[in-house]
Amino acid sequence: MKLITLLGGETPLIKKHVGGDPDICSICFDSRKVEPGSCFVAQKGTHVDGHQYIDTAVEKGAAAVVCCQMPEILAPGVAYVQVEDSDIALGVMADCFYGHPSRQLKLVGVTGTNGKTTTVTLLHRLFREYGCHAGLLSTIVNKVDDEAIPSTHTTPDALELNSLLSRMVQAGCQYAFIEVSSHSIVQNRIAGLTFAGGIFSNITHDHLDYHKTMAAYIAAKKAFFDQLPATAFALTNIDDRNGNVMVQNTRAHVHTYSLQRMADYRCRVMEESFQGTLLEINGCPVSTRLVGRFNAYNLTAIYAAAVLCGMPHGDALRLLSTLEAAEGRFQYVSGKGITAIVDYAHTPDALQNVLSAINGMRRQGQTLITVVGCGGDRDTTKRPEMARIAADLSDRLILTSDNPRTEDPGRILDDMEAGLTLEDKSRAVRIPDRRQAIRTAVLMAHEGDIILVAGKGHEKYQDIQGVKHHFDDKEELENILIKD
């Protein structure tokens, strides 16, 4: 495909063009993957500036270079295109190179701090159960219909993203559901995509290590809705203080959902237990296996999105009752008379939601023991808050490691412990070894007690000093509660 065609023709993207219009065999933003005939896109990354590798790409045979800053020396026979933002250019080029796959799907994106994975995963299951071909792009796994493809990021880079969407189109998929992270919005990984709908779940304290301020984090989420086309729907949770902010400048058709006020899609929690929840959505009762008010929000968004995508409301309600939790989201392990729950809750709000749900259902006399940590090399300000919430809503607390990465686990636990009162500390213990922490929680528990192991959920590793060691919270609990 011709270079200028990939860039959308003579568009405002192109500030300067030197050289010809070569045929491009592949697009690369990693100079190590360049081959003769490639177009190398130089991105100003968070840690590495791709402009430093332009000469390397040319030496390996790149036919063209797309960049924000022209090199001082231009190699003969190579086309150079200067653009305002090479991240956007990469998205536009990837979309074109793969045949505009998002235009051939009903692509629905979900953004927010919590609930993204559950919402896209269950939407995918709902439409598969309905008999539709559908794709999934999530933190846990990517899927083309039921074919699982490993996931490395919440939202893949533009090339991988469009490659996966193209595979979905080739497989006959009609729908695709994707988590849209704040990082991917700011980094323009979704540039060039055509969305049929966007869903906002909520915004709470997270990712301030990257965005620095809550205002910047909110603006990142809002930018997704600002960019939706007029043909799309924008579904927003108006119980969240930023629910209306998200859609105030969107061109899309706005729809609302709520558990607390009048909305286009209104849900009420009628009954709840550890076995499931009875909801009423727009006046219709629906029984679900999922528990907690946070899941009531997720399920209402799923129902609304299904209807907005064209599914009859009766079928949407019927299928809603068959859905089970996404991996690592309020999953149960029971044994020795003890109920253990594994949940991905790794933000203050998510942890509070899960603990509140458990406390709303546990019986008098049941002790709640929480095992929780905070990730290393990430937002440090939420550490004391996480510990304080866990202490307030649990009887016993075990502070432990959760992907310490390059940080000293002891220092992370110091940060968490700073959020505890003297009384809290009397009910808390520090055990940096996560396996030992989980085992200790089980030893503390008596028949009928409840253990929450929070923070890792579906993850199958512990990241320690750059090395990922196999570790699975659910597997650890099964080994102790069932197999021991």
N, C-alpha and C positions, 0 to 999 in steps of 0.2 A: 504494500500500500504506500502511496506517495506521502512524503513527510508533511506537506502543507495540508493535504486532505486529513491526515491524522489530527492536525491542530485545528480542524474545523474550517479550513479555507483561510482566506485573508481576513481574519477576525481581529477584534481588538486585543486578543491574546498576544499577537505578534507585534513587538516594538521595533525589532530590527531583524533583517534576514540577509545573510551573506552566504553566497554559494548557490548551488542548484536545488533541485527538488527530487532527491533520490528515492528509490524504492526502499522501504524499511522492512526487514525480515523479523525484527523483534525490538521490543522496548525494554530498556534496563535502567535502573537507578543505582545498581551495584556494579561498579566497574569490573569486578571479578567475573561477572556473567556476560560481559560484552563479547560478541563474536562479529566477524566480518558482515557488514550490512545492518548492524544494530543502530538504533538511536539511543544515545545516552542522555538521560535527563539528570541534570545536576541539581540536587535539592540542598537547601540550607537546613540540614537536620538539627535536632536538638543537641547532639553530641559531636557529630561529624559533618563538615561542609563538603558536599559532593563536588563543588567547584575545584577542590584540590585534586580531583582525580580525572579531570577532563583530559589531560595529556595521556594518562594511562589508558583511558578508553579509546582515544584516537590511535594510540600505538597498537591496540588489539584489534583495530579494523572498523571502529565505529564510522558509519557513513554520515551520521549527523549528530549534532549536540544541541540540546535545548537547555538554556541556562538563564539565570537572572542577570549575570554579569559576563560580558564578553571577555574571553581571554585576550591578553596583550598580543599574543602571536597566534594567528589562525593558520591551521594546516591546510595546504592545498588539497583540493579534491574532497574536502569535508564541508558539509552544509552546517551553518551555525544560525540558530534562531534565538534571539533574546526575548524573554517574556517578563511580565511583571511578577508573576508568581509561578515558579516551576512546579509546585505542589498541585496547583489547579491545572496546569498544563498536562501533568502526568495523568490526572483523572480524566480529562477530556480525551487524551490520546488513547488511554486504556479502553475507555468506553467505545471509541470508534474502532480500534484495532480488533476488538472482540465482537463487533457487529451490533453495538447498542443493545446489549441483552436486557438491561433494566426496562427498556421501552416495550419489550415483548413479554414482560411479567407484570403482575400486580405486586410491586415491591413495597412492603410495609416496614418502616423503621420504628424502633422503640428506643426512646432515650429517657434518662432519669438516673438518679443515684441507685435506687433499689428497684427490683422487680423486672429488670430488662430480660434476664435469662429465662425466668419462669414464663413471662408473657410470650416471648418468641417461641420457646420450646413447646408450650401448650397450644399456641396458635397453629404451629406446624402439625402437631398431633391431631388437633381438631379437624383440620382440612384433609389430612391423610385418612382419618376415619370416615370423613364425608365422601371419600372416593376421589379426591382431587390429587393431582401431581403437585408437589410443593417442595420448596427448598428451605433450608435453615442455615443461618449464619449466627453462631452464638459463642459465648465464652467456653462452653463445655465441648461442643462438637459442631462441625458443619455437616449438613446432609443434603444430598440430592435424592429426593424421595426418601428411601430408607437406607441408602448407601451412606455410611458414616465416613467422614474425612476429618482427620485430626485438626484441631483448632489451636493456633498459637497466640492469637490476639483476640480481644473482644471484637474489634472490627479490623479485618485484614487491610494490608496496603492496597492501593488502587489497582495494581496489576493482578494480584491474587483475587481480589474481590470480583473484578470483571471476568476473570477466568472461571471462577466458580459459578457466577451468574450465567455465563455462556454454557457451562455444562448443564445447568438446570434447564435452560432453553432447549438444548439438544435432547434432553431426556423427556421433553414434553411438559415441563412444569408450567403451571398457570400462575402460581403464587410463590412468593419468597418472603421470608420474615427474617429481619436482621437487627441485631443489637447495634445501636449507634452510640459509641462512647464519646465523651466530651473531647478526649484526645483526638479522635478521628475527625471530629468537626473542625477543631482548630487547625489540625494538620492537613485539612482538605482531602482526606482519604476518600470521602464520598463525593468529591467533585465530579461532575459529568453524569451522575446517576439521575434517573427519573423515578421519583417516588410516587406511588399511588396513595400513600397515606403515612402519617406520622402519629405516634402515640407518646404522650408525656405521662410518666408515672409519678415522680416526686423529685424534690431536691433537698438533700441534707448534707451535712458536713462530710466531705471527701475530696481527695485529689488536690488539696491545697499545696502539696509539695510541688505540683506542676502549675496550677493556675494562680497560686499565690494568694488570691482573695476570693471570697464568695461571690463578689460582683462579677469577676472575670469568669468564674465557673458557671454562674447563671447565664451570662451573656453567651457562653459557648453553646449551652443547651438551646437557648433561644434562637441562635443562628440557624439551627437545623430547620426550625419552623418558618423562619424568615425566607428560607430558600425553597420551600415547597411550592410546586406549581399550582395554578388556580384550579386545575382539574383534580387535585388531591383532597383528601380529608385530613383534618388536624383534630385528633381526639385528646382532650386534656382533662386531667384530674383537678377539678376546681376546689377540692378540699385542701389542696396544697396552696400555700400562700403565693406561690409563683405560677400557679396553674393558668391564670388569665394573662399573666405577663408573657408567657411562652407564645401565645397566639395573637397578641395585640397588633402585630404588624404582618401577620401571615396573609398570603393571598388564597390559601386553601379554605375549604368549607369547614367551619369550626363546629365541633360537637363536644359535649361535656359529659363527664361521669362523676358520680359522687356517692358517698355513704351518709353524708351529713346534711345535704341541702337539695333543693330542686335542681334537676339536671336532665339532659336528654336520656341518660341511662342511669337510673337510680337503683341502688342496692340497699337492702336491709339485712342484717344478720339476725335470724330468728332463733336459732339454737346452735350451740357448738360444744364439741367434746373432742377427745383425742381420736375418736373414730371418724370424725368428719363434721361438716357444717351444713345447716339448712339455711339457705339464702332465699330472699325474694328480690328478683330483678324485674323492674318495670311491672310489678304486680304479679309476677309469675313465680311460684315456688320452684326451687331447684336444690337438690341434695348433692353435695360434693364431698369427696374424700379429703380435700385439702382443708387445713385448719388455720385460724388466725385472721384478724381483720386485714392484715396486709395482703393475705391471699384473697380476701373478699374484693379488695381493690383490683388485684391482678385479674381475677375471674370476670369482674365487670368490664374491664378493658378488653379482655379477650372476647367476651360476648359481643360487645359493641363493635369491635373491629371486624368480627366475622360477619355481622349484619351489614356493616358498611361496605364490606367486600362482596356482598351479594348473597350471603347464605340466609335462607329463610329463618326467622327468629325461633320457630319451634324446633327446627333441627339443631340450631346453635345451642339452645337450652338443653335439649336431650343429650347432645354430645358432651356438653359441659360437665354433666354429672358423671361421665365415665373417666374423666381425666385424673391422673395421678401426679404427684409432685415431681418436678424436675430433679435430676440427680443432685444430691447434696443440699437440697432445699427441704428442711423439716423432714428428714428421713429417719425412720425408726429402726432401732436394733433392740430387741428384747431378749432377756435371758436372766436366769437366777432371780426372777421376780423383780428385776430392775428394768425400767424403761430408759433407754438412751436415745438422744436426738442429735443428729448431725445436721448442722446448718452453716451456710456460707457467710452468715452475718459477719461482716468485717468493717462495718461503719457503726457509729453510735446509734443512729436511728434504727438500722436493721437489727442490731442487738437488742435494743429496747422493744422493738416489735415482737421479736421471737420470745423474749422472756415474758413480756406482757401476755402473749397468747398462752404460754405454758401456765403462768400464774392464774389466768382466768379459767383454766380447766382442771388444775390439780386439786386433789381432795385434802381436807384437813389431816395433818399428820404426815403428809408426804414431804420429804426434804428435797430441795432443789439444789444440785451441785453444778456449778458452771466452770467449764475449762475454757479459757480464752487467752489469746495473745494478740500482738499487733506486729505487722510486717516491718522489716528493717528497710532502710533507705526510702522510706515513704513518709507521708505527712505525720510529723511527730505531735502535732497539737491535739490530735484525737486520742492519743494514748491514755492520758489521765481520765478523759471523759468516758472512754470505753470501760476502764476499770471501775469507775464510780457507778456507772449504770449496772454493771454486772453485780457489784456489791449490794446496791440498793434493791435489786430484784431477785437475789439468790440468798440461800441460807449459808452455803459454803462456796468459796471461790478459790480456784487454782489458776494462777497466772503462769503462762508458759510461752514457748516459742511458736511463732507463726511466720515461716519464711524470714529468718533474720537477715538473709542475704549477707552483705559485707559488714553489718553492725554486730557489736558485742551483744549477745542475748541479754546479759545482765544489765546493760545500760537501758535496753528497751523496757525491761521489767521495772527498773528504777523509775522511768518516765511514767509507766502505768501506775505504779504504787504511789506516786505523788498525788493521785486523785483520790486516795483512800483516807478515811479518818482513822484514828487510833482504834475505834471499835470495829471498823471494817477490817483492819489489819489483823485483829484477833480471830477473824473468821476466814482469813485468807492465807494461802501458802504459795511460795514461789518454787516452781520446778521447771527449770529451763528445758530439760529433756521432755519433748512432747509425748513420747511413748510412755515414759514413766509417769507423766502427769495424768494421762488417761487411765493408766493402771491404778494410780492412787485414788482417783475419783471413784472407781469401781470398788476399791477396798473400803472407802469411806461409806459407801451407800449400803443401805439395808433394803430388805424386801419391800417393794412398793415405792421406793424413792425414784427420783428422776435426775438424769444427768444430761446436761447440754454441753456438747463439744462444738464450739463456735469458731468460725473464721476461715476454714479451709474448704469445707463442703465437698465439692466434686474433685478437688485437686488431689493428685496422686503422687505428690512429691513434697519435700522440704528443701528449700533453696538456702544452702549454707555456704558462704564464701565462694559463690559462683558455681557451686556443684549442686545439681538436683539429685537428692537421694530419694528413693522410693518411700513414700509414706502415704497412707490412706486412713483417715480417721475412722471411717465405717469398718474397714478391714480390721483395724486395731481393736475396736469394740467387739466385733464378732469373734475375734480370737480369744478375748477374755470372757465374754458373756456366754458364748455358745460352745466354743471348741475346747476351752480349758476344762 
